[in-house]
Amino acid sequence: MPSPPTSITTRLAARLRTLARDDRRYTSETVIWIALLSALALSVGALIGPEIVDAAHNIRFK
């Protein structure tokens, strides 16, 4: 199997180096924090949600 042309290999290597230095993506720490805060919000919603729904059902308008 012939090797790819040098220009394509060079471009690919340069692109991979550029992507490796790219800091615009989320880090693992950011993803973990988002997951923890989402779990906390869902837990609070599950605990308080039924009380809010019951209170909403008990509202009487005159």
C-alpha positions as CSV (number, residue, x, y, z in Angstrom):
1,M,0.0,0.0,0.0
2,P,1.5,3.3,-1.0
3,S,2.0,6.0,1.6
4,P,-0.1,9.1,1.4
5,P,1.4,12.2,-0.1
6,T,3.6,14.3,2.2
7,S,1.4,17.4,1.9
8,I,-1.7,15.6,3.2
9,T,0.3,14.1,6.0
10,T,1.8,17.5,6.9
11,R,-1.6,19.2,6.8
12,L,-3.1,16.5,9.0
13,A,-0.3,16.7,11.5
14,A,-0.6,20.5,11.7
15,R,-4.3,20.2,12.2
16,L,-4.0,17.7,15.0
17,R,-1.4,19.9,16.7
18,T,-3.9,22.8,16.4
19,L,-6.7,20.8,17.9
20,A,-4.5,19.6,20.8
21,R,-3.9,23.2,21.9
22,D,-7.5,24.2,21.5
23,D,-8.9,25.3,24.9
24,R,-12.4,26.1,23.8
25,R,-13.8,22.7,24.7
26,Y,-15.2,21.7,28.0
27,T,-12.7,20.1,30.5
28,S,-13.5,17.0,32.4
29,E,-13.9,19.1,35.6
30,T,-16.5,21.3,34.0
31,V,-18.5,18.3,32.8
32,I,-18.4,16.8,36.3
33,W,-19.6,20.0,37.9
34,I,-22.5,20.3,35.4
35,A,-23.5,16.7,36.1
36,L,-23.4,17.3,39.9
37,L,-25.4,20.5,39.8
38,S,-28.0,18.9,37.4
39,A,-28.4,15.9,39.8
40,L,-28.8,18.3,42.7
41,A,-31.5,20.3,40.8
42,L,-33.4,17.1,39.9
43,S,-33.2,15.9,43.5
44,V,-34.6,19.2,44.9
45,G,-37.3,19.2,42.2
46,A,-38.3,15.6,43.1
47,L,-38.5,16.4,46.8
48,I,-40.3,19.7,46.6
49,G,-42.3,19.1,43.3
50,P,-45.2,17.2,44.8
51,E,-45.8,19.8,47.5
52,I,-45.9,22.5,44.9
53,V,-48.3,20.6,42.7
54,D,-50.6,19.9,45.7
55,A,-50.6,23.5,46.7
56,A,-51.5,24.5,43.1
57,H,-54.4,22.0,43.1
58,N,-55.7,23.6,46.3
59,I,-55.9,27.1,45.0
60,R,-59.5,28.3,44.9
61,F,-60.6,31.4,42.9
62,K,-63.7,33.4,44.0
